[in-house]
């Protein structure tokens, strides 16, 4: 099968954060790493408890100017050298933006008798049962230090003073309750577009995620992959403990689906017969076409059919049709031999020579249908063979295949008319 470029498919939201303007700290959505800001409060606290490491929680808002000042201060070389040395667990939680920000908000507000932002909470559940839990507002003039200098210097001194100040012994250290990421608090269906190693669209994968069991912390996950020109690949439901596991692997015949929860959503790959397809979310599958008129194009059409010459001029390499609420095509043509002129003629040559006909389901993005390929049997006789079409609409562009028995599989593309 030929490959279709992905230039017309919208790029998915990158996992890695971006920085605009002056540099400021941004959190990772992956696994917790000491000395690196992470977006998940619950994952950070779990890691700090299990390893008895000090934890810094920065809670703020995206449109908070004071939060922005501190985020920039903590992105300086001065602070980066300090965090690389200390290797504390560091959580950056932003209201309405990062996972479990509500839990982070509740935690920091329990330690600070103030409503100003940014709020900083320091937490250390030591191995000897001693517990440090203190908070402060991360602004000039509100941090608990008399050190003069930069905002970063005051922040570092405040943290050092609190963590070196001992703490209250805890008679019984708090048991670490299993934490289920908020992503698994409700059932959902996640759609991915699949791209091959060349970056060409190859199909899509639909993943169904079950709501996590409140007592067992388990979620049932299943998936269906639909690659262009192939039958659906079904991966049966498997149960995972999502409080402990973040990698979910499925297999079906020669196919392997690997999914990973990165702290905010799922990422992954699909492997079929050794070929790896990258999965990208944030892409719309189905829905209404962007224009009321679209163009169906058979790419790199065949020149012969079982040794016979194909009437390529009547193949649908640029067939216009109505792509409103229902796809409709002009009346299809038929091919006859004109004995008077000694030529073959097609009654639909100027409308729909190959008789393309497709149906489309906006809810799933699936389209299917057929067209006719005419070939020359003899000097005055032509025959037709049917081409079966199937594909999907991704971000307003139709990607599919035309299967011609005895010839092969060819790519088709549906786009808006060229201007």
Long-range contacts (C-beta under 8 A, 24 or more apart in sequence): 1-228, 1-229, 1-401, 1-409, 1-410, 1-411, 2-299, 2-300, 2-410, 2-411, 3-196, 3-198, 3-200, 3-202, 3-411, 4-200, 4-201, 4-299, 4-399, 4-411, 4-413, 5-199, 5-200, 5-201, 6-195, 6-199, 6-200, 6-201, 8-395, 8-397, 8-415, 9-193, 9-201, 9-283, 9-394, 9-395, 9-397, 10-282, 10-283, 10-284, 10-395, 12-193, 12-280, 12-281, 12-282, 12-283, 13-281, 13-282, 15-262, 15-267, 22-72, 23-72, 23-75, 24-68, 24-71, 24-72, 24-74, 24-75, 25-58, 25-71, 25-74, 25-75, 25-92, 26-92, 27-91, 27-92, 27-98, 28-263, 29-99, 29-262, 29-263, 29-264, 30-262, 30-263, 31-246, 32-89, 34-87, 34-88, 34-89, 34-90, 35-83, 35-84, 35-86, 35-87, 35-88, 35-90, 36-90, 37-90, 37-91, 37-92, 38-89, 38-90, 38-91, 38-92, 38-263, 39-91, 39-92, 39-93, 39-94, 39-98, 39-99, 39-263, 39-264, 40-91, 40-98, 40-99, 40-100, 40-181, 40-263, 41-91, 41-93, 41-98, 41-99, 41-100, 41-101, 41-103, 41-104, 41-107, 42-99, 42-100, 42-103, 42-179, 42-181, 43-179, 43-181, 43-263, 44-89, 44-90, 44-91, 45-91, 45-107, 45-123, 45-179, 46-176, 46-179, 47-89, 48-89, 48-123, 48-124, 48-125, 49-125, 49-174, 49-176, 50-176, 51-89, 52-124, 52-125, 52-126, 52-127, 53-87, 53-88, 53-89, 53-124, 54-86, 54-88, 54-89, 54-122, 54-123, 54-124, 54-132, 54-163, 55-88, 55-89, 55-90, 55-91, 55-122, 55-123, 55-124, 56-88, 56-89, 56-90, 56-91, 56-120, 56-121, 56-122, 56-159, 57-91, 57-93, 57-104, 57-107, 57-108, 57-120, 57-121, 57-122, 57-123, 58-90, 58-91, 58-92, 58-93, 58-118, 58-119, 58-120, 58-138, 59-93, 59-94, 59-95, 59-101, 59-104, 59-105, 59-108, 59-117, 59-118, 59-119, 59-120, 59-121, 60-93, 60-94, 60-95, 60-117, 60-118, 60-119, 61-94, 61-95, 61-96, 61-117, 62-94, 62-95, 62-96, 62-97, 64-117, 64-118, 66-116, 66-117, 66-118, 66-138, 66-139, 67-94, 67-117, 67-118, 69-139, 69-151, 70-118, 70-138, 70-139, 70-151, 70-155, 73-150, 73-151, 73-152, 73-155, 74-152, 74-155, 76-150, 76-152, 78-150, 78-152, 78-153, 79-152, 79-155, 79-156, 82-152, 82-156, 88-159, 98-264, 99-181, 99-182, 99-183, 99-263, 99-264, 100-181, 100-182, 108-135, 111-135, 112-136, 112-137, 114-142, 116-142, 120-155, 120-158, 122-159, 122-162, 122-163, 124-163, 124-167, 125-170, 125-173, 125-174, 126-167, 128-169, 129-169, 129-170, 129-171, 129-172, 129-173, 130-166, 130-167, 130-168, 130-169, 130-170, 131-167, 131-168, 131-169, 131-170, 131-173, 132-162, 132-163, 132-165, 132-166, 132-167, 132-168, 133-167, 134-162, 178-217, 178-243, 178-244, 179-243, 180-212, 180-217, 180-242, 180-243, 181-242, 181-261, 181-263, 183-209, 183-261, 183-264, 183-265, 184-209, 184-211, 184-212, 184-219, 184-242, 185-211, 185-212, 186-211, 187-211, 190-265, 190-266, 190-281, 191-281, 191-283, 191-285, 192-266, 192-268, 192-279, 192-280, 192-281, 192-283, 193-279, 193-280, 193-281, 193-283, 193-285, 193-394, 194-225, 194-227, 194-270, 194-277, 194-278, 194-279, 195-277, 195-278, 195-280, 196-275, 196-277, 197-275, 197-276, 201-228, 201-394, 201-399, 202-227, 202-228, 202-277, 203-227, 203-228, 203-230, 203-277, 203-392, 204-285, 204-365, 204-392, 204-394, 205-257, 205-270, 205-279, 207-259, 207-266, 208-237, 209-266, 210-237, 212-242, 212-243, 216-241, 217-241, 217-242, 217-243, 217-244, 218-242, 221-248, 221-250, 221-259, 223-250, 223-257, 223-259, 225-255, 225-257, 225-270, 225-272, 226-392, 227-272, 227-277, 228-390, 228-391, 228-392, 228-399, 228-400, 228-401, 228-411, 229-390, 229-401, 229-403, 229-409, 233-272, 283-394, 283-395, 284-394, 284-395, 284-396, 285-364, 285-365, 285-392, 285-393, 285-394, 286-361, 286-362, 286-363, 286-364, 286-365, 286-366, 286-392, 286-393, 287-362, 287-365, 287-393, 287-396, 288-325, 288-362, 289-323, 289-324, 289-393, 289-396, 289-416, 290-396, 290-416, 291-323, 291-416, 291-417, 292-322, 292-323, 292-324, 293-320, 293-321, 293-322, 293-323, 293-416, 293-417, 294-320, 294-321, 294-323, 294-398, 294-414, 294-415, 294-416, 294-417, 295-319, 295-320, 295-321, 295-414, 295-415, 295-416, 295-417, 295-418, 296-320, 296-321, 296-356, 296-358, 296-398, 296-412, 296-413, 296-414, 297-412, 297-413, 297-414, 297-415, 298-371, 298-387, 298-402, 298-410, 298-411, 298-412, 299-410, 299-411, 299-412, 299-413, 300-410, 300-411, 301-410, 302-373, 302-404, 302-407, 302-408, 302-410, 304-375, 305-373, 305-375, 305-385, 305-404, 305-406, 305-407, 306-375, 306-406, 306-407, 308-375, 308-376, 308-377, 309-375, 309-376, 310-373, 310-374, 310-375, 310-376, 311-335, 311-344, 311-346, 311-374, 311-375, 311-376, 311-382, 313-349, 313-353, 314-346, 314-349, 314-353, 314-354, 314-374, 315-353, 315-354, 315-373, 316-352, 316-353, 316-354, 316-356, 316-371, 319-352, 319-354, 319-356, 319-371, 320-417, 321-356, 321-358, 323-360, 323-414, 326-360, 327-358, 327-359, 327-360, 327-367, 329-356, 329-357, 329-358, 332-356, 332-357, 332-372, 335-374, 335-382, 335-384, 336-382, 337-380, 337-381, 337-382, 339-380, 344-376, 344-382, 346-374, 356-389, 358-389, 360-393, 362-393, 364-392, 365-392, 365-393, 365-394, 366-390, 366-391, 366-392, 367-391, 367-392, 367-393, 367-398, 367-400, 367-414, 371-402, 373-404, 373-407
